[in-house]
Amino acid sequence: MKVLIIKISSMGDIIHTLPAVTDASNIVPNILFDWIVEETFSDILRWHPGIHHIIPINLRFWIKKWYKLSSWKKYRECCIQLKKI
C-alpha cells in the first residue's frame, strides 16, 4: 500500500505526524509512505525509517516568484517526481 502525505510547511505538524507513520508501519505490512514537504524540513523526515520517498519543494519561493521561469521549472520537476512514485 502506498500513502502520500502532503504536509508542507509547519515543522510542528510534521513532527506530530511521525508517530502515526510509525504506528501504521508497525501495523500494516508493506505500507510505503511518501511525503511532500518544504525543503527546509526535509531533513527531519530522513531520520524516520518509515518514510520511503521525500519530495522537497520550495512553495514559498513558487508563490513569491510565480512569474519566474525558475519557479515553473522547479514545479515541473516536482510533478515529474510525483509521477515516478
N, CA, C and O atoms as a Tinker XYZ file with bonds, in Angstrom:
   340  protein
     1  N      0.851000   -1.165000    0.000000    73     2
     2  CA     0.000000    0.000000    0.000000    64     1     3
     3  C      0.901000    1.233000    0.000000    63     2     4     5
     4  O      1.897000    1.289000    0.721000    81     3
     5  N      0.540000    2.202000   -0.807000    73     3     6
     6  CA     1.277000    3.456000   -0.864000    64     5     7
     7  C      0.420000    4.589000   -0.290000    63     6     8     9
     8  O     -0.782000    4.673000   -0.540000    81     7
     9  N      1.076000    5.454000    0.484000    73     7    10
    10  CA     0.400000    6.604000    1.074000    64     9    11
    11  C      1.241000    7.839000    0.776000    63    10    12    13
    12  O      2.449000    7.850000    1.016000    81    11
    13  N      0.600000    8.871000    0.255000    73    11    14
    14  CA     1.274000   10.141000    0.012000    64    13    15
    15  C      0.785000   11.146000    1.050000    63    14    16    17
    16  O     -0.410000   11.425000    1.148000    81    15
    17  N      1.722000   11.681000    1.818000    73    15    18
    18  CA     1.406000   12.696000    2.810000    64    17    19
    19  C      1.848000   14.035000    2.244000    63    18    20    21
    20  O      2.990000   14.193000    1.813000    81    19
    21  N      0.945000   14.981000    2.250000    73    19    22
    22  CA     1.270000   16.332000    1.804000    64    21    23
    23  C      1.141000   17.235000    3.027000    63    22    24    25
    24  O      0.067000   17.750000    3.337000    81    23
    25  N      2.241000   17.404000    3.692000    73    23    26
    26  CA     2.313000   18.240000    4.889000    64    25    27
    27  C      3.522000   19.113000    4.667000    63    26    28    29
    28  O      4.653000   18.684000    4.894000    81    27
    29  N      3.296000   20.331000    4.226000    73    27    30
    30  CA     4.359000   21.121000    3.644000    64    29    31
    31  C      5.090000   21.998000    4.644000    63    30    32    33
    32  O      6.313000   21.906000    4.749000    81    31
    33  N      4.390000   22.839000    5.376000    73    31    34
    34  CA     5.089000   23.999000    5.930000    64    33    35
    35  C      5.309000   24.045000    7.442000    63    34    36    37
    36  O      6.207000   24.765000    7.879000    81    35
    37  N      4.586000   23.358000    8.226000    73    35    38
    38  CA     4.707000   23.534000    9.670000    64    37    39
    39  C      5.545000   22.418000   10.287000    63    38    40    41
    40  O      5.157000   21.250000   10.241000    81    39
    41  N      6.695000   22.773000   10.865000    73    39    42
    42  CA     7.578000   21.772000   11.456000    64    41    43
    43  C      6.877000   21.012000   12.590000    63    42    44    45
    44  O      7.046000   19.800000   12.720000    81    43
    45  N      6.112000   21.705000   13.389000    73    43    46
    46  CA     5.384000   21.045000   14.471000    64    45    47
    47  C      4.401000   20.008000   13.961000    63    46    48    49
    48  O      4.312000   18.910000   14.511000    81    47
    49  N      3.667000   20.346000   12.921000    73    47    50
    50  CA     2.723000   19.393000   12.331000    64    49    51
    51  C      3.447000   18.183000   11.757000    63    50    52    53
    52  O      2.963000   17.056000   11.862000    81    51
    53  N      4.598000   18.414000   11.154000    73    51    54
    54  CA     5.379000   17.318000   10.587000    64    53    55
    55  C      5.827000   16.378000   11.701000    63    54    56    57
    56  O      5.675000   15.162000   11.587000    81    55
    57  N      6.373000   16.930000   12.763000    73    55    58
    58  CA     6.857000   16.110000   13.878000    64    57    59
    59  C      5.710000   15.357000   14.545000    63    58    60    61
    60  O      5.872000   14.202000   14.938000    81    59
    61  N      4.553000   16.006000   14.675000    73    59    62
    62  CA     3.423000   15.340000   15.317000    64    61    63
    63  C      2.782000   14.266000   14.433000    63    62    64    65
    64  O      2.029000   13.433000   14.938000    81    63
    65  N      3.058000   14.267000   13.153000    73    63    66
    66  CA     2.523000   13.242000   12.257000    64    65    67
    67  C      3.392000   11.985000   12.262000    63    66    68    69
    68  O      2.902000   10.901000   11.945000    81    67
    69  N      4.650000   12.109000   12.609000    73    67    70
    70  CA     5.574000   10.972000   12.560000    64    69    71
    71  C      5.157000    9.779000   13.435000    63    70    72    73
    72  O      5.345000    8.643000   12.999000    81    71
    73  N      4.604000    9.968000   14.641000    73    71    74
    74  CA     4.156000    8.790000   15.396000    64    73    75
    75  C      3.056000    8.000000   14.678000    63    74    76    77
    76  O      2.988000    6.778000   14.810000    81    75
    77  N      2.210000    8.679000   13.932000    73    75    78
    78  CA     1.179000    7.972000   13.163000    64    77    79
    79  C      1.815000    7.129000   12.062000    63    78    80    81
    80  O      1.350000    6.028000   11.768000    81    79
    81  N      2.876000    7.650000   11.459000    73    79    82
    82  CA     3.613000    6.884000   10.442000    64    81    83
    83  C      4.232000    5.646000   11.081000    63    82    84    85
    84  O      4.184000    4.558000   10.509000    81    83
    85  N      4.807000    5.811000   12.255000    73    83    86
    86  CA     5.403000    4.682000   12.979000    64    85    87
    87  C      4.355000    3.630000   13.297000    63    86    88    89
    88  O      4.579000    2.445000   13.055000    81    87
    89  N      3.214000    4.043000   13.837000    73    87    90
    90  CA     2.149000    3.094000   14.180000    64    89    91
    91  C      1.640000    2.359000   12.951000    63    90    92    93
    92  O      1.470000    1.140000   12.976000    81    91
    93  N      1.398000    3.098000   11.875000    73    91    94
    94  CA     0.894000    2.465000   10.657000    64    93    95
    95  C      1.921000    1.495000   10.086000    63    94    96    97
    96  O      1.557000    0.426000    9.595000    81    95
    97  N      3.201000    1.856000   10.144000    73    95    98
    98  CA     4.259000    0.972000    9.643000    64    97    99
    99  C      4.334000   -0.321000   10.451000    63    98   100   101
   100  O      4.637000   -1.382000    9.905000    81    99
   101  N      4.061000   -0.230000   11.741000    73    99   102
   102  CA     4.090000   -1.424000   12.593000    64   101   103
   103  C      2.876000   -2.316000   12.408000    63   102   104   105
   104  O      2.963000   -3.530000   12.597000    81   103
   105  N      1.757000   -1.733000   12.045000    73   103   106
   106  CA     0.506000   -2.495000   11.956000    64   105   107
   107  C      0.224000   -3.011000   10.547000    63   106   108   109
   108  O     -0.215000   -4.149000   10.378000    81   107
   109  N      0.473000   -2.182000    9.540000    73   107   110
   110  CA     0.124000   -2.541000    8.153000    64   109   111
   111  C      1.389000   -3.022000    7.437000    63   110   112   113
   112  O      2.328000   -2.252000    7.238000    81   111
   113  N      1.404000   -4.294000    7.054000    73   111   114
   114  CA     2.590000   -4.779000    6.340000    64   113   115
   115  C      2.682000   -4.164000    4.942000    63   114   116   117
   116  O      1.663000   -3.903000    4.301000    81   115
   117  N      3.891000   -3.941000    4.485000    73   115   118
   118  CA     4.162000   -3.428000    3.129000    64   117   119
   119  C      3.592000   -2.037000    2.860000    63   118   120   121
   120  O      3.275000   -1.716000    1.715000    81   119
   121  N      3.460000   -1.226000    3.875000    73   119   122
   122  CA     2.990000    0.138000    3.650000    64   121   123
   123  C      4.199000    1.024000    3.343000    63   122   124   125
   124  O      5.236000    0.918000    3.997000    81   123
   125  N      4.059000    1.886000    2.356000    73   123   126
   126  CA     5.116000    2.805000    1.954000    64   125   127
   127  C      4.589000    4.229000    2.054000    63   126   128   129
   128  O      3.560000    4.565000    1.468000    81   127
   129  N      5.297000    5.051000    2.794000    73   127   130
   130  CA     4.913000    6.446000    2.927000    64   129   131
   131  C      5.822000    7.317000    2.076000    63   130   132   133
   132  O      7.046000    7.228000    2.167000    81   131
   133  N      5.219000    8.152000    1.255000    73   131   134
   134  CA     5.917000    9.187000    0.507000    64   133   135
   135  C      5.415000   10.516000    1.056000    63   134   136   137
   136  O      4.271000   10.621000    1.498000    81   135
   137  N      6.276000   11.527000    1.024000    73   135   138
   138  CA     5.930000   12.772000    1.700000    64   137   139
   139  C      6.380000   13.966000    0.867000    63   138   140   141
   140  O      7.533000   14.034000    0.441000    81   139
   141  N      5.472000   14.902000    0.638000    73   139   142
   142  CA     5.807000   16.188000    0.031000    64   141   143
   143  C      5.963000   17.182000    1.173000    63   142   144   145
   144  O      5.067000   17.349000    2.000000    81   143
   145  N      7.128000   17.841000    1.201000    73   143   146
   146  CA     7.457000   18.695000    2.347000    64   145   147
   147  C      8.282000   19.884000    1.878000    63   146   148   149
   148  O      8.963000   19.817000    0.855000    81   147
   149  N      8.214000   20.956000    2.624000    73   147   150
   150  CA     9.051000   22.124000    2.366000    64   149   151
   151  C     10.523000   21.723000    2.494000    63   150   152   153
   152  O     10.894000   20.974000    3.398000    81   151
   153  N     11.345000   22.224000    1.590000    73   151   154
   154  CA    12.772000   21.841000    1.562000    64   153   155
   155  C     13.460000   22.006000    2.917000    63   154   156   157
   156  O     14.273000   21.169000    3.309000    81   155
   157  N     13.143000   23.058000    3.612000    73   155   158
   158  CA    13.823000   23.334000    4.885000    64   157   159
   159  C     13.545000   22.278000    5.948000    63   158   160   161
   160  O     14.314000   22.158000    6.901000    81   159
   161  N     12.461000   21.508000    5.811000    73   159   162
   162  CA    12.107000   20.495000    6.799000    64   161   163
   163  C     12.370000   19.067000    6.314000    63   162   164   165
   164  O     12.073000   18.112000    7.033000    81   163
   165  N     12.907000   18.910000    5.142000    73   163   166
   166  CA    13.067000   17.569000    4.577000    64   165   167
   167  C     14.050000   16.704000    5.363000    63   166   168   169
   168  O     13.904000   15.482000    5.384000    81   167
   169  N     15.039000   17.304000    6.002000    73   167   170
   170  CA    16.000000   16.515000    6.786000    64   169   171
   171  C     15.335000   15.810000    7.971000    63   170   172   173
   172  O     15.758000   14.721000    8.358000    81   171
   173  N     14.321000   16.411000    8.534000    73   171   174
   174  CA    13.602000   15.787000    9.653000    64   173   175
   175  C     13.040000   14.439000    9.227000    63   174   176   177
   176  O     13.093000   13.471000    9.985000    81   175
   177  N     12.506000   14.376000    8.024000    73   175   178
   178  CA    11.892000   13.136000    7.548000    64   177   179
   179  C     12.924000   12.071000    7.227000    63   178   180   181
   180  O     12.608000   10.882000    7.278000    81   179
   181  N     14.128000   12.453000    6.902000    73   179   182
   182  CA    15.182000   11.473000    6.595000    64   181   183
   183  C     15.546000   10.642000    7.819000    63   182   184   185
   184  O     16.095000    9.550000    7.675000    81   183
   185  N     15.257000   11.129000    9.003000    73   183   186
   186  CA    15.539000   10.391000   10.229000    64   185   187
   187  C     14.578000    9.224000   10.435000    63   186   188   189
   188  O     14.887000    8.298000   11.185000    81   187
   189  N     13.429000    9.254000    9.790000    73   187   190
   190  CA    12.394000    8.247000   10.044000    64   189   191
   191  C     12.503000    7.098000    9.050000    63   190   192   193
   192  O     12.480000    7.326000    7.841000    81   191
   193  N     12.621000    5.862000    9.541000    73   191   194
   194  CA    12.771000    4.717000    8.633000    64   193   195
   195  C     11.493000    4.365000    7.868000    63   194   196   197
   196  O     11.552000    3.623000    6.888000    81   195
   197  N     10.356000    4.875000    8.292000    73   195   198
   198  CA     9.099000    4.546000    7.631000    64   197   199
   199  C      8.787000    5.382000    6.402000    63   198   200   201
   200  O      7.821000    5.106000    5.690000    81   199
   201  N      9.594000    6.398000    6.151000    73   199   202
   202  CA     9.365000    7.276000    5.000000    64   201   203
   203  C     10.149000    6.730000    3.809000    63   202   204   205
   204  O     11.370000    6.592000    3.870000    81   203
   205  N      9.447000    6.426000    2.741000    73   203   206
   206  CA    10.055000    5.816000    1.557000    64   205   207
   207  C     10.662000    6.864000    0.630000    63   206   208   209
   208  O     11.862000    6.824000    0.356000    81   207
   209  N      9.853000    7.794000    0.148000    73   207   210
   210  CA    10.324000    8.882000   -0.713000    64   209   211
   211  C      9.997000   10.222000   -0.066000    63   210   212   213
   212  O      8.931000   10.399000    0.524000    81   211
   213  N     10.922000   11.155000   -0.185000    73   211   214
   214  CA    10.709000   12.522000    0.287000    64   213   215
   215  C     10.815000   13.425000   -0.925000    63   214   216   217
   216  O     11.818000   13.401000   -1.638000    81   215
   217  N      9.788000   14.219000   -1.159000    73   215   218
   218  CA     9.783000   15.156000   -2.284000    64   217   219
   219  C      9.819000   16.562000   -1.698000    63   218   220   221
   220  O      8.791000   17.092000   -1.277000    81   219
   221  N     11.009000   17.163000   -1.674000    73   219   222
   222  CA    11.122000   18.519000   -1.138000    64   221   223
   223  C     10.672000   19.560000   -2.161000    63   222   224   225
   224  O     10.997000   19.465000   -3.344000    81   223
   225  N      9.933000   20.536000   -1.695000    73   223   226
   226  CA     9.506000   21.635000   -2.562000    64   225   227
   227  C      9.813000   22.958000   -1.867000    63   226   228   229
   228  O     10.052000   23.002000   -0.661000    81   227
   229  N      9.800000   24.010000   -2.633000    73   227   230
   230  CA    10.023000   25.342000   -2.083000    64   229   231
   231  C      8.798000   26.186000   -2.414000    63   230   232   233
   232  O      8.849000   27.074000   -3.265000    81   231
   233  N      7.711000   25.898000   -1.736000    73   231   234
   234  CA     6.430000   26.532000   -2.016000    64   233   235
   235  C      6.475000   28.045000   -1.829000    63   234   236   237
   236  O      5.873000   28.787000   -2.604000    81   235
   237  N      7.172000   28.491000   -0.822000    73   235   238
   238  CA     7.236000   29.945000   -0.574000    64   237   239
   239  C      7.884000   30.673000   -1.750000    63   238   240   241
   240  O      7.442000   31.755000   -2.135000    81   239
   241  N      8.928000   30.080000   -2.316000    73   239   242
   242  CA     9.578000   30.678000   -3.477000    64   241   243
   243  C      8.629000   30.673000   -4.673000    63   242   244   245
   244  O      8.537000   31.660000   -5.403000    81   243
   245  N      7.919000   29.550000   -4.870000    73   243   246
   246  CA     6.983000   29.460000   -6.000000    64   245   247
   247  C      5.921000   30.550000   -5.914000    63   246   248   249
   248  O      5.582000   31.186000   -6.913000    81   247
   249  N      5.404000   30.755000   -4.708000    73   247   250
   250  CA     4.338000   31.744000   -4.542000    64   249   251
   251  C      4.855000   33.164000   -4.746000    63   250   252   253
   252  O      4.209000   33.976000   -5.407000    81   251
   253  N      6.021000   33.459000   -4.178000    73   251   254
   254  CA     6.567000   34.806000   -4.299000    64   253   255
   255  C      7.068000   35.105000   -5.711000    63   254   256   257
   256  O      6.974000   36.242000   -6.173000    81   255
   257  N      7.588000   34.112000   -6.383000    73   255   258
   258  CA     8.214000   34.307000   -7.703000    64   257   259
   259  C      7.502000   33.484000   -8.775000    63   258   260   261
   260  O      8.154000   32.891000   -9.634000    81   259
   261  N      6.178000   33.444000   -8.730000    73   259   262
   262  CA     5.406000   32.614000   -9.663000    64   261   263
   263  C      5.644000   32.999000  -11.118000    63   262   264   265
   264  O      5.448000   32.174000  -12.010000    81   263
   265  N      6.055000   34.208000  -11.366000    73   263   266
   266  CA     6.244000   34.708000  -12.724000    64   265   267
   267  C      7.622000   34.350000  -13.299000    63   266   268   269
   268  O      7.867000   34.587000  -14.481000    81   267
   269  N      8.516000   33.790000  -12.494000    73   267   270
   270  CA     9.865000   33.466000  -12.963000    64   269   271
   271  C      9.910000   32.070000  -13.579000    63   270   272   273
   272  O      9.233000   31.151000  -13.118000    81   271
   273  N     10.701000   31.929000  -14.603000    73   271   274
   274  CA    10.860000   30.645000  -15.274000    64   273   275
   275  C     11.432000   29.592000  -14.330000    63   274   276   277
   276  O     11.064000   28.421000  -14.415000    81   275
   277  N     12.324000   29.995000  -13.437000    73   275   278
   278  CA    12.922000   29.042000  -12.497000    64   277   279
   279  C     11.866000   28.423000  -11.575000    63   278   280   281
   280  O     11.986000   27.257000  -11.199000    81   279
   281  N     10.846000   29.182000  -11.212000    73   279   282
   282  CA     9.755000   28.646000  -10.388000    64   281   283
   283  C      8.995000   27.569000  -11.136000    63   282   284   285
   284  O      8.679000   26.522000  -10.571000    81   283
   285  N      8.703000   27.815000  -12.385000    73   283   286
   286  CA     7.968000   26.844000  -13.191000    64   285   287
   287  C      8.793000   25.596000  -13.464000    63   286   288   289
   288  O      8.246000   24.497000  -13.560000    81   287
   289  N     10.110000   25.759000  -13.589000    73   287   290
   290  CA    10.982000   24.596000  -13.772000    64   289   291
   291  C     10.977000   23.722000  -12.523000    63   290   292   293
   292  O     10.899000   22.498000  -12.621000    81   291
   293  N     11.059000   24.347000  -11.352000    73   291   294
   294  CA    11.016000   23.592000  -10.092000    64   293   295
   295  C      9.671000   22.893000   -9.917000    63   294   296   297
   296  O      9.613000   21.755000   -9.451000    81   295
   297  N      8.602000   23.572000  -10.288000    73   295   298
   298  CA     7.273000   22.981000  -10.209000    64   297   299
   299  C      7.185000   21.756000  -11.120000    63   298   300   301
   300  O      6.632000   20.723000  -10.741000    81   299
   301  N      7.727000   21.886000  -12.302000    73   299   302
   302  CA     7.728000   20.767000  -13.259000    64   301   303
   303  C      8.535000   19.589000  -12.712000    63   302   304   305
   304  O      8.112000   18.439000  -12.833000    81   303
   305  N      9.686000   19.868000  -12.116000    73   303   306
   306  CA    10.497000   18.816000  -11.511000    64   305   307
   307  C      9.721000   18.070000  -10.440000    63   306   308   309
   308  O      9.806000   16.845000  -10.346000    81   307
   309  N      8.970000   18.799000   -9.639000    73   307   310
   310  CA     8.158000   18.182000   -8.591000    64   309   311
   311  C      7.101000   17.263000   -9.204000    63   310   312   313
   312  O      6.885000   16.150000   -8.723000    81   311
   313  N      6.456000   17.723000  -10.248000    73   311   314
   314  CA     5.429000   16.919000  -10.923000    64   313   315
   315  C      6.035000   15.643000  -11.512000    63   314   316   317
   316  O      5.416000   14.580000  -11.458000    81   315
   317  N      7.221000   15.745000  -12.064000    73   315   318
   318  CA     7.904000   14.574000  -12.626000    64   317   319
   319  C      8.218000   13.581000  -11.510000    63   318   320   321
   320  O      8.024000   12.378000  -11.688000    81   319
   321  N      8.701000   14.063000  -10.362000    73   319   322
   322  CA     8.979000   13.186000   -9.232000    64   321   323
   323  C      7.722000   12.476000   -8.752000    63   322   324   325
   324  O      7.761000   11.290000   -8.424000    81   323
   325  N      6.611000   13.196000   -8.712000    73   323   326
   326  CA     5.350000   12.586000   -8.285000    64   325   327
   327  C      4.914000   11.480000   -9.240000    63   326   328   329
   328  O      4.401000   10.452000   -8.798000    81   327
   329  N      5.107000   11.672000  -10.511000    73   327   330
   330  CA     4.725000   10.643000  -11.473000    64   329   331
   331  C      5.570000    9.387000  -11.347000    63   330   332   333
   332  O      5.105000    8.288000  -11.649000    81   331
   333  N      6.814000    9.547000  -10.899000    73   331   334
   334  CA     7.709000    8.398000  -10.747000    64   333   335
   335  C      7.325000    7.504000   -9.577000    63   334   336   337
   336  O      7.549000    6.294000   -9.612000    81   335
   337  N      6.747000    8.099000   -8.547000    73   335   338
   338  CA     6.404000    7.284000   -7.376000    64   337   339
   339  C      5.003000    6.806000   -7.544000    63   338   340
   340  O      4.485000    6.096000   -6.682000    81   339
